[in-house]
């Protein structure tokens, strides 16, 4: 029995040989590109704006921390219970 045509090794190595030859001849491969959707652009703009905005509660937190440290901070039990009930609704 006689088999003619390309051998398996030749058929497999042909694409690799073509890539090697393309590299040798300095052929530029097409550049990758990326196009973000409008929603992704809007999200990124909002994320950057939020990151650049200072936390407005920093002053309040610092005030409460100082009062706790001084032992002068107190909260009404009614206020705590009321907010817990409201949160469960």
trRosetta pair geometry for C-beta under 8 A, 3 or more apart (Angstrom, degrees):
i j d omega theta_ij theta_ji phi_ij phi_ji
6 10 4.5 -130 -166 88 94 120
6 11 4.7 113 125 -59 131 90
6 14 7.8 -27 -154 -40 148 131
7 10 4.7 94 53 7 78 103
7 11 7.0 -147 91 -6 40 88
8 11 5.7 -57 -147 37 32 111
8 12 6.2 26 157 -15 66 109
9 12 6.0 -59 -145 39 28 107
9 13 6.0 12 163 -8 66 116
10 13 6.1 -64 -136 45 25 101
10 14 6.4 46 160 -48 62 97
11 14 6.1 -36 -152 1 26 117
12 15 7.8 -62 177 27 36 95
12 16 7.7 16 139 1 65 114
13 16 5.3 -63 -157 46 55 114
13 17 5.7 58 147 -27 82 106
14 17 5.7 -57 -145 37 29 111
14 18 6.4 31 157 -21 64 105
15 18 5.6 -54 -148 34 33 113
15 19 6.6 34 154 -19 65 102
16 19 5.8 -53 -152 34 34 110
16 20 6.5 34 151 -19 65 105
17 20 5.6 -52 -148 36 34 113
17 21 6.3 34 153 -18 66 106
18 21 5.7 -53 -146 38 32 111
18 22 6.3 36 152 -23 64 104
19 22 5.6 -52 -148 34 32 113
19 23 6.6 34 153 -19 64 103
20 23 5.8 -54 -153 34 32 111
20 24 6.5 32 150 -20 64 106
21 24 5.5 -53 -147 35 34 114
21 25 6.3 19 158 -9 67 109
22 25 6.1 -64 -145 44 29 100
22 27 4.6 -73 -165 49 82 124
22 29 7.8 72 147 -69 132 86
23 26 7.7 31 178 -73 33 34
23 27 7.7 -76 -67 40 21 81
28 31 7.9 -13 160 -48 111 80
36 40 4.2 -119 -179 90 104 129
36 41 5.4 129 110 -56 120 82
36 44 7.5 1 165 -9 160 139
37 40 4.6 98 55 5 78 102
37 41 7.1 -140 97 -4 43 85
38 41 5.6 -52 -149 36 35 113
38 42 6.3 35 152 -19 66 105
39 42 5.7 -53 -147 37 32 111
39 43 6.3 34 153 -21 65 106
40 43 5.6 -51 -145 36 31 113
40 44 6.3 32 155 -19 64 106
41 44 5.8 -55 -148 36 29 111
41 45 6.5 31 152 -20 64 105
42 45 5.7 -54 -149 35 32 112
42 46 6.4 29 154 -16 66 106
43 46 5.8 -57 -149 39 31 109
43 47 6.2 33 153 -22 66 108
44 47 5.6 -51 -143 35 31 114
44 48 6.4 32 156 -19 63 104
45 48 6.0 -55 -150 36 29 109
45 49 6.4 27 153 -18 63 107
46 49 5.7 -55 -147 37 32 111
46 50 6.3 31 155 -19 66 106
47 50 5.8 -55 -147 37 29 110
47 51 6.3 27 155 -18 64 108
48 51 5.7 -56 -146 38 31 110
48 52 6.2 23 157 -16 65 111
49 52 5.9 -62 -146 40 29 107
49 53 6.4 34 154 -30 65 106
50 53 5.8 -52 -147 25 31 114
53 56 8.0 -30 156 -35 102 90
54 58 7.0 -60 162 0 100 134
55 58 4.8 104 90 -41 99 96
56 59 7.7 -41 172 21 49 99
57 60 4.9 -56 -161 44 67 115
57 61 5.6 69 140 -26 87 101
58 61 5.8 -57 -146 38 29 110
58 62 6.2 28 156 -19 65 107
59 62 5.8 -55 -146 37 30 110
59 63 6.3 31 154 -21 64 107
60 63 5.7 -55 -150 35 31 113
60 64 6.4 25 155 -14 66 106
61 64 5.9 -56 -145 39 30 106
61 65 6.1 32 155 -20 65 109
62 65 5.7 -54 -144 37 29 113
62 66 6.4 31 156 -20 63 106
63 66 5.9 -57 -151 35 28 110
63 67 6.5 23 154 -14 64 107
64 67 5.7 -56 -147 39 33 109
64 68 6.2 36 153 -22 67 104
64 73 6.1 79 -160 -119 68 144
65 68 5.7 -52 -146 35 31 112
65 69 6.3 33 153 -20 64 107
66 69 5.6 -54 -148 37 31 114
66 70 6.3 22 155 -12 65 109
67 70 5.7 -58 -142 44 32 106
67 72 4.9 -91 -160 75 84 89
67 73 3.7 107 122 -61 107 97
68 71 7.6 37 179 -73 30 29
68 73 4.6 -34 -73 25 59 142
70 73 7.7 108 60 -18 83 83
75 79 5.8 -108 175 71 91 127
75 80 6.0 92 126 -51 119 103
76 79 4.2 93 69 0 97 103
76 80 7.1 -167 94 -5 55 81
77 80 5.7 -53 -151 37 36 112
77 81 6.2 33 154 -16 68 108
78 81 5.9 -57 -145 41 29 108
78 82 6.0 33 155 -24 65 110
79 82 5.7 -54 -143 35 27 114
79 83 6.4 22 160 -14 63 107
80 83 6.2 -61 -151 38 27 105
80 84 6.4 26 153 -19 64 108
81 84 5.7 -56 -147 36 32 113
81 85 6.3 31 156 -17 66 106
82 85 5.9 -57 -151 37 28 109
82 86 6.3 27 153 -18 64 109
83 86 5.5 -52 -142 39 34 113
83 87 6.2 37 157 -23 66 106
84 87 5.8 -55 -148 33 29 111
84 88 6.7 26 154 -19 62 106
85 88 5.9 -60 -153 33 32 110
85 89 7.0 38 152 -31 64 102
86 89 5.9 -51 -156 19 35 115
